[in-house]
């Protein structure tokens, strides 16, 4: 396997860092109550599958 050129690797690294930053900021600013409320039915469904 040949390694990609330096500028390609630098671009990919910058892209990954940018995406991570966006996700972190979105999570940090998100109202946690809304996230928990959205996940609750899904978690409940999983719980019923595991513990009937």
mmCIF file of the N, C-alpha and C atoms, coordinates in Angstrom:
data_MODEL
# 
_entry.id   MODEL 
# 
loop_
_atom_site.group_PDB 
_atom_site.id 
_atom_site.type_symbol 
_atom_site.label_atom_id 
_atom_site.label_alt_id 
_atom_site.label_comp_id 
_atom_site.label_asym_id 
_atom_site.label_entity_id 
_atom_site.label_seq_id 
_atom_site.pdbx_PDB_ins_code 
_atom_site.Cartn_x 
_atom_site.Cartn_y 
_atom_site.Cartn_z 
_atom_site.occupancy 
_atom_site.B_iso_or_equiv 
_atom_site.pdbx_formal_charge 
_atom_site.auth_seq_id 
_atom_site.auth_comp_id 
_atom_site.auth_asym_id 
_atom_site.auth_atom_id 
_atom_site.pdbx_PDB_model_num 
ATOM 1   N N  . UNK A 1 1  ? 0.835   -1.194 0.000  1.00 0.00 ? 1  UNK A N  1 
ATOM 2   C CA . UNK A 1 1  ? 0.000   0.000  0.000  1.00 0.00 ? 1  UNK A CA 1 
ATOM 3   C C  . UNK A 1 1  ? 0.871   1.246  0.000  1.00 0.00 ? 1  UNK A C  1 
ATOM 4   N N  . UNK A 1 2  ? 0.655   2.115  -0.961 1.00 0.00 ? 2  UNK A N  1 
ATOM 5   C CA . UNK A 1 2  ? 1.452   3.344  -1.017 1.00 0.00 ? 2  UNK A CA 1 
ATOM 6   C C  . UNK A 1 2  ? 0.774   4.428  -0.201 1.00 0.00 ? 2  UNK A C  1 
ATOM 7   N N  . UNK A 1 3  ? 1.599   5.206  0.484  1.00 0.00 ? 3  UNK A N  1 
ATOM 8   C CA . UNK A 1 3  ? 1.036   6.295  1.287  1.00 0.00 ? 3  UNK A CA 1 
ATOM 9   C C  . UNK A 1 3  ? 0.696   7.472  0.382  1.00 0.00 ? 3  UNK A C  1 
ATOM 10  N N  . UNK A 1 4  ? -0.425  8.155  0.664  1.00 0.00 ? 4  UNK A N  1 
ATOM 11  C CA . UNK A 1 4  ? -0.804  9.298  -0.160 1.00 0.00 ? 4  UNK A CA 1 
ATOM 12  C C  . UNK A 1 4  ? 0.169   10.456 0.045  1.00 0.00 ? 4  UNK A C  1 
ATOM 13  N N  . UNK A 1 5  ? 0.189   11.415 -0.887 1.00 0.00 ? 5  UNK A N  1 
ATOM 14  C CA . UNK A 1 5  ? 1.080   12.565 -0.753 1.00 0.00 ? 5  UNK A CA 1 
ATOM 15  C C  . UNK A 1 5  ? 0.793   13.352 0.523  1.00 0.00 ? 5  UNK A C  1 
ATOM 16  N N  . UNK A 1 6  ? 1.784   14.144 0.938  1.00 0.00 ? 6  UNK A N  1 
ATOM 17  C CA . UNK A 1 6  ? 1.681   14.866 2.213  1.00 0.00 ? 6  UNK A CA 1 
ATOM 18  C C  . UNK A 1 6  ? 0.488   15.811 2.217  1.00 0.00 ? 6  UNK A C  1 
ATOM 19  N N  . UNK A 1 7  ? 0.258   16.520 1.100  1.00 0.00 ? 7  UNK A N  1 
ATOM 20  C CA . UNK A 1 7  ? -0.842  17.488 1.096  1.00 0.00 ? 7  UNK A CA 1 
ATOM 21  C C  . UNK A 1 7  ? -2.198  16.801 1.200  1.00 0.00 ? 7  UNK A C  1 
ATOM 22  N N  . UNK A 1 8  ? -2.304  15.586 0.665  1.00 0.00 ? 8  UNK A N  1 
ATOM 23  C CA . UNK A 1 8  ? -3.563  14.838 0.772  1.00 0.00 ? 8  UNK A CA 1 
ATOM 24  C C  . UNK A 1 8  ? -3.800  14.424 2.227  1.00 0.00 ? 8  UNK A C  1 
ATOM 25  N N  . UNK A 1 9  ? -2.719  13.946 2.875  1.00 0.00 ? 9  UNK A N  1 
ATOM 26  C CA . UNK A 1 9  ? -2.852  13.544 4.276  1.00 0.00 ? 9  UNK A CA 1 
ATOM 27  C C  . UNK A 1 9  ? -3.171  14.743 5.159  1.00 0.00 ? 9  UNK A C  1 
ATOM 28  N N  . UNK A 1 10 ? -2.550  15.879 4.887  1.00 0.00 ? 10 UNK A N  1 
ATOM 29  C CA . UNK A 1 10 ? -2.801  17.095 5.661  1.00 0.00 ? 10 UNK A CA 1 
ATOM 30  C C  . UNK A 1 10 ? -4.252  17.538 5.493  1.00 0.00 ? 10 UNK A C  1 
ATOM 31  N N  . UNK A 1 11 ? -4.764  17.451 4.257  1.00 0.00 ? 11 UNK A N  1 
ATOM 32  C CA . UNK A 1 11 ? -6.148  17.833 3.987  1.00 0.00 ? 11 UNK A CA 1 
ATOM 33  C C  . UNK A 1 11 ? -7.114  16.926 4.731  1.00 0.00 ? 11 UNK A C  1 
ATOM 34  N N  . UNK A 1 12 ? -6.844  15.614 4.696  1.00 0.00 ? 12 UNK A N  1 
ATOM 35  C CA . UNK A 1 12 ? -7.710  14.668 5.403  1.00 0.00 ? 12 UNK A CA 1 
ATOM 36  C C  . UNK A 1 12 ? -7.691  14.923 6.903  1.00 0.00 ? 12 UNK A C  1 
ATOM 37  N N  . UNK A 1 13 ? -6.514  15.180 7.455  1.00 0.00 ? 13 UNK A N  1 
ATOM 38  C CA . UNK A 1 13 ? -6.387  15.443 8.888  1.00 0.00 ? 13 UNK A CA 1 
ATOM 39  C C  . UNK A 1 13 ? -7.166  16.705 9.265  1.00 0.00 ? 13 UNK A C  1 
ATOM 40  N N  . UNK A 1 14 ? -7.050  17.741 8.443  1.00 0.00 ? 14 UNK A N  1 
ATOM 41  C CA . UNK A 1 14 ? -7.762  18.990 8.707  1.00 0.00 ? 14 UNK A CA 1 
ATOM 42  C C  . UNK A 1 14 ? -9.269  18.754 8.646  1.00 0.00 ? 14 UNK A C  1 
ATOM 43  N N  . UNK A 1 15 ? -9.704  17.938 7.692  1.00 0.00 ? 15 UNK A N  1 
ATOM 44  C CA . UNK A 1 15 ? -11.124 17.642 7.529  1.00 0.00 ? 15 UNK A CA 1 
ATOM 45  C C  . UNK A 1 15 ? -11.662 16.906 8.757  1.00 0.00 ? 15 UNK A C  1 
ATOM 46  N N  . UNK A 1 16 ? -10.906 15.923 9.241  1.00 0.00 ? 16 UNK A N  1 
ATOM 47  C CA . UNK A 1 16 ? -11.325 15.152 10.421 1.00 0.00 ? 16 UNK A CA 1 
ATOM 48  C C  . UNK A 1 16 ? -11.424 16.059 11.638 1.00 0.00 ? 16 UNK A C  1 
ATOM 49  N N  . UNK A 1 17 ? -10.420 16.921 11.825 1.00 0.00 ? 17 UNK A N  1 
ATOM 50  C CA . UNK A 1 17 ? -10.421 17.838 12.967 1.00 0.00 ? 17 UNK A CA 1 
ATOM 51  C C  . UNK A 1 17 ? -11.618 18.774 12.892 1.00 0.00 ? 17 UNK A C  1 
ATOM 52  N N  . UNK A 1 18 ? -11.907 19.273 11.684 1.00 0.00 ? 18 UNK A N  1 
ATOM 53  C CA . UNK A 1 18 ? -13.025 20.191 11.491 1.00 0.00 ? 18 UNK A CA 1 
ATOM 54  C C  . UNK A 1 18 ? -14.348 19.514 11.848 1.00 0.00 ? 18 UNK A C  1 
ATOM 55  N N  . UNK A 1 19 ? -14.543 18.280 11.369 1.00 0.00 ? 19 UNK A N  1 
ATOM 56  C CA . UNK A 1 19 ? -15.777 17.544 11.659 1.00 0.00 ? 19 UNK A CA 1 
ATOM 57  C C  . UNK A 1 19 ? -15.915 17.302 13.166 1.00 0.00 ? 19 UNK A C  1 
ATOM 58  N N  . UNK A 1 20 ? -14.807 16.915 13.813 1.00 0.00 ? 20 UNK A N  1 
ATOM 59  C CA . UNK A 1 20 ? -14.846 16.679 15.254 1.00 0.00 ? 20 UNK A CA 1 
ATOM 60  C C  . UNK A 1 20 ? -15.219 17.945 16.011 1.00 0.00 ? 20 UNK A C  1 
ATOM 61  N N  . UNK A 1 21 ? -14.658 19.074 15.593 1.00 0.00 ? 21 UNK A N  1 
ATOM 62  C CA . UNK A 1 21 ? -14.977 20.349 16.242 1.00 0.00 ? 21 UNK A CA 1 
ATOM 63  C C  . UNK A 1 21 ? -16.454 20.682 16.101 1.00 0.00 ? 21 UNK A C  1 
ATOM 64  N N  . UNK A 1 22 ? -16.993 20.490 14.895 1.00 0.00 ? 22 UNK A N  1 
ATOM 65  C CA . UNK A 1 22 ? -18.407 20.793 14.654 1.00 0.00 ? 22 UNK A CA 1 
ATOM 66  C C  . UNK A 1 22 ? -19.291 19.912 15.537 1.00 0.00 ? 22 UNK A C  1 
ATOM 67  N N  . UNK A 1 23 ? -18.962 18.625 15.613 1.00 0.00 ? 23 UNK A N  1 
ATOM 68  C CA . UNK A 1 23 ? -19.746 17.701 16.439 1.00 0.00 ? 23 UNK A CA 1 
ATOM 69  C C  . UNK A 1 23 ? -19.674 18.097 17.914 1.00 0.00 ? 23 UNK A C  1 
ATOM 70  N N  . UNK A 1 24 ? -18.469 18.435 18.383 1.00 0.00 ? 24 UNK A N  1 
ATOM 71  C CA . UNK A 1 24 ? -18.305 18.825 19.784 1.00 0.00 ? 24 UNK A CA 1 
ATOM 72  C C  . UNK A 1 24 ? -19.102 20.077 20.114 1.00 0.00 ? 24 UNK A C  1 
ATOM 73  N N  . UNK A 1 25 ? -19.033 21.076 19.243 1.00 0.00 ? 25 UNK A N  1 
ATOM 74  C CA . UNK A 1 25 ? -19.769 22.319 19.472 1.00 0.00 ? 25 UNK A CA 1 
ATOM 75  C C  . UNK A 1 25 ? -21.270 22.059 19.450 1.00 0.00 ? 25 UNK A C  1 
ATOM 76  N N  . UNK A 1 26 ? -21.720 21.223 18.507 1.00 0.00 ? 26 UNK A N  1 
ATOM 77  C CA . UNK A 1 26 ? -23.150 20.911 18.412 1.00 0.00 ? 26 UNK A CA 1 
ATOM 78  C C  . UNK A 1 26 ? -23.627 20.210 19.685 1.00 0.00 ? 26 UNK A C  1 
ATOM 79  N N  . UNK A 1 27 ? -22.827 19.266 20.194 1.00 0.00 ? 27 UNK A N  1 
ATOM 80  C CA . UNK A 1 27 ? -23.203 18.556 21.414 1.00 0.00 ? 27 UNK A CA 1 
ATOM 81  C C  . UNK A 1 27 ? -23.171 19.489 22.613 1.00 0.00 ? 27 UNK A C  1 
ATOM 82  N N  . UNK A 1 28 ? -22.176 20.392 22.637 1.00 0.00 ? 28 UNK A N  1 
ATOM 83  C CA . UNK A 1 28 ? -22.007 21.283 23.778 1.00 0.00 ? 28 UNK A CA 1 
ATOM 84  C C  . UNK A 1 28 ? -23.165 22.272 23.871 1.00 0.00 ? 28 UNK A C  1 
ATOM 85  N N  . UNK A 1 29 ? -23.665 22.709 22.721 1.00 0.00 ? 29 UNK A N  1 
ATOM 86  C CA . UNK A 1 29 ? -24.734 23.692 22.707 1.00 0.00 ? 29 UNK A CA 1 
ATOM 87  C C  . UNK A 1 29 ? -26.126 23.058 22.708 1.00 0.00 ? 29 UNK A C  1 
ATOM 88  N N  . UNK A 1 30 ? -26.188 21.753 22.501 1.00 0.00 ? 30 UNK A N  1 
ATOM 89  C CA . UNK A 1 30 ? -27.493 21.096 22.413 1.00 0.00 ? 30 UNK A CA 1 
ATOM 90  C C  . UNK A 1 30 ? -28.125 20.998 23.795 1.00 0.00 ? 30 UNK A C  1 
ATOM 91  N N  . UNK A 1 31 ? -29.448 21.182 23.871 1.00 0.00 ? 31 UNK A N  1 
ATOM 92  C CA . UNK A 1 31 ? -30.151 20.969 25.142 1.00 0.00 ? 31 UNK A CA 1 
ATOM 93  C C  . UNK A 1 31 ? -30.200 19.473 25.446 1.00 0.00 ? 31 UNK A C  1 
ATOM 94  N N  . UNK A 1 32 ? -29.562 19.082 26.550 1.00 0.00 ? 32 UNK A N  1 
ATOM 95  C CA . UNK A 1 32 ? -29.450 17.655 26.856 1.00 0.00 ? 32 UNK A CA 1 
ATOM 96  C C  . UNK A 1 32 ? -30.816 17.021 27.110 1.00 0.00 ? 32 UNK A C  1 
ATOM 97  N N  . UNK A 1 33 ? -31.749 17.791 27.658 1.00 0.00 ? 33 UNK A N  1 
ATOM 98  C CA . UNK A 1 33 ? -33.086 17.259 27.918 1.00 0.00 ? 33 UNK A CA 1 
ATOM 99  C C  . UNK A 1 33 ? -33.743 16.800 26.617 1.00 0.00 ? 33 UNK A C  1 
ATOM 100 N N  . UNK A 1 34 ? -33.563 17.583 25.564 1.00 0.00 ? 34 UNK A N  1 
ATOM 101 C CA . UNK A 1 34 ? -34.138 17.229 24.266 1.00 0.00 ? 34 UNK A CA 1 
ATOM 102 C C  . UNK A 1 34 ? -33.526 15.955 23.712 1.00 0.00 ? 34 UNK A C  1 
ATOM 103 N N  . UNK A 1 35 ? -32.195 15.816 23.890 1.00 0.00 ? 35 UNK A N  1 
ATOM 104 C CA . UNK A 1 35 ? -31.515 14.613 23.397 1.00 0.00 ? 35 UNK A CA 1 
ATOM 105 C C  . UNK A 1 35 ? -32.001 13.386 24.163 1.00 0.00 ? 35 UNK A C  1 
ATOM 106 N N  . UNK A 1 36 ? -32.084 13.523 25.482 1.00 0.00 ? 36 UNK A N  1 
ATOM 107 C CA . UNK A 1 36 ? -32.539 12.399 26.314 1.00 0.00 ? 36 UNK A CA 1 
ATOM 108 C C  . UNK A 1 36 ? -33.968 12.016 25.947 1.00 0.00 ? 36 UNK A C  1 
ATOM 109 N N  . UNK A 1 37 ? -34.823 13.033 25.750 1.00 0.00 ? 37 UNK A N  1 
ATOM 110 C CA . UNK A 1 37 ? -36.215 12.768 25.391 1.00 0.00 ? 37 UNK A CA 1 
ATOM 111 C C  . UNK A 1 37 ? -36.311 12.063 24.038 1.00 0.00 ? 37 UNK A C  1 
ATOM 112 N N  . UNK A 1 38 ? -35.421 12.439 23.107 1.00 0.00 ? 38 UNK A N  1 
ATOM 113 C CA . UNK A 1 38 ? -35.441 11.825 21.781 1.00 0.00 ? 38 UNK A CA 1 
ATOM 114 C C  . UNK A 1 38 ? -34.949 10.377 21.840 1.00 0.00 ? 38 UNK A C  1 
ATOM 115 N N  . UNK A 1 39 ? -33.973 10.114 22.701 1.00 0.00 ? 39 UNK A N  1 
ATOM 116 C CA . UNK A 1 39 ? -33.400 8.765  22.786 1.00 0.00 ? 39 UNK A CA 1 
ATOM 117 C C  . UNK A 1 39 ? -34.236 7.827  23.652 1.00 0.00 ? 39 UNK A C  1 
ATOM 118 N N  . UNK A 1 40 ? -35.090 8.383  24.498 1.00 0.00 ? 40 UNK A N  1 
ATOM 119 C CA . UNK A 1 40 ? -35.805 7.574  25.484 1.00 0.00 ? 40 UNK A CA 1 
ATOM 120 C C  . UNK A 1 40 ? -36.614 6.425  24.881 1.00 0.00 ? 40 UNK A C  1 
ATOM 121 N N  . UNK A 1 41 ? -37.444 6.657  23.856 1.00 0.00 ? 41 UNK A N  1 
ATOM 122 C CA . UNK A 1 41 ? -38.213 5.544  23.297 1.00 0.00 ? 41 UNK A CA 1 
ATOM 123 C C  . UNK A 1 41 ? -37.307 4.454  22.723 1.00 0.00 ? 41 UNK A C  1 
ATOM 124 N N  . UNK A 1 42 ? -36.197 4.857  22.122 1.00 0.00 ? 42 UNK A N  1 
ATOM 125 C CA . UNK A 1 42 ? -35.252 3.912  21.527 1.00 0.00 ? 42 UNK A CA 1 
ATOM 126 C C  . UNK A 1 42 ? -34.614 3.055  22.608 1.00 0.00 ? 42 UNK A C  1 
ATOM 127 N N  . UNK A 1 43 ? -34.192 3.717  23.704 1.00 0.00 ? 43 UNK A N  1 
ATOM 128 C CA . UNK A 1 43 ? -33.594 2.989  24.829 1.00 0.00 ? 43 UNK A CA 1 
ATOM 129 C C  . UNK A 1 43 ? -34.626 2.060  25.450 1.00 0.00 ? 43 UNK A C  1 
ATOM 130 N N  . UNK A 1 44 ? -35.855 2.538  25.548 1.00 0.00 ? 44 UNK A N  1 
ATOM 131 C CA . UNK A 1 44 ? -36.934 1.734  26.120 1.00 0.00 ? 44 UNK A CA 1 
ATOM 132 C C  . UNK A 1 44 ? -37.173 0.477  25.285 1.00 0.00 ? 44 UNK A C  1 
ATOM 133 N N  . UNK A 1 45 ? -37.163 0.637  23.952 1.00 0.00 ? 45 UNK A N  1 
ATOM 134 C CA . UNK A 1 45 ? -37.336 -0.500 23.057 1.00 0.00 ? 45 UNK A CA 1 
ATOM 135 C C  . UNK A 1 45 ? -36.219 -1.510 23.218 1.00 0.00 ? 45 UNK A C  1 
ATOM 136 N N  . UNK A 1 46 ? -34.989 -1.007 23.337 1.00 0.00 ? 46 UNK A N  1 
ATOM 137 C CA . UNK A 1 46 ? -33.856 -1.909 23.542 1.00 0.00 ? 46 UNK A CA 1 
ATOM 138 C C  . UNK A 1 46 ? -33.986 -2.647 24.869 1.00 0.00 ? 46 UNK A C  1 
ATOM 139 N N  . UNK A 1 47 ? -34.418 -1.928 25.902 1.00 0.00 ? 47 UNK A N  1 
ATOM 140 C CA . UNK A 1 47 ? -34.547 -2.536 27.216 1.00 0.00 ? 47 UNK A CA 1 
ATOM 141 C C  . UNK A 1 47 ? -35.585 -3.648 27.198 1.00 0.00 ? 47 UNK A C  1 
ATOM 142 N N  . UNK A 1 48 ? -36.679 -3.426 26.436 1.00 0.00 ? 48 UNK A N  1 
ATOM 143 C CA . UNK A 1 48 ? -37.734 -4.462 26.364 1.00 0.00 ? 48 UNK A CA 1 
ATOM 144 C C  . UNK A 1 48 ? -37.246 -5.703 25.613 1.00 0.00 ? 48 UNK A C  1 
ATOM 145 N N  . UNK A 1 49 ? -36.337 -5.490 24.632 1.00 0.00 ? 49 UNK A N  1 
ATOM 146 C CA . UNK A 1 49 ? -35.794 -6.643 23.903 1.00 0.00 ? 49 UNK A CA 1 
ATOM 147 C C  . UNK A 1 49 ? -34.874 -7.457 24.799 1.00 0.00 ? 49 UNK A C  1 
ATOM 148 N N  . UNK A 1 50 ? -34.084 -6.749 25.631 1.00 0.00 ? 50 UNK A N  1 
ATOM 149 C CA . UNK A 1 50 ? -33.106 -7.440 26.477 1.00 0.00 ? 50 UNK A CA 1 
ATOM 150 C C  . UNK A 1 50 ? -33.792 -8.067 27.683 1.00 0.00 ? 50 UNK A C  1 
ATOM 151 N N  . UNK A 1 51 ? -34.669 -7.268 28.329 1.00 0.00 ? 51 UNK A N  1 
ATOM 152 C CA . UNK A 1 51 ? -35.385 -7.770 29.507 1.00 0.00 ? 51 UNK A CA 1 
ATOM 153 C C  . UNK A 1 51 ? -36.874 -7.789 29.241 1.00 0.00 ? 51 UNK A C  1 
ATOM 154 N N  . UNK A 1 52 ? -37.396 -8.866 28.687 1.00 0.00 ? 52 UNK A N  1 
ATOM 155 C CA . UNK A 1 52 ? -38.833 -8.909 28.362 1.00 0.00 ? 52 UNK A CA 1 
ATOM 156 C C  . UNK A 1 52 ? -39.699 -9.073 29.608 1.00 0.00 ? 52 UNK A C  1 
# 
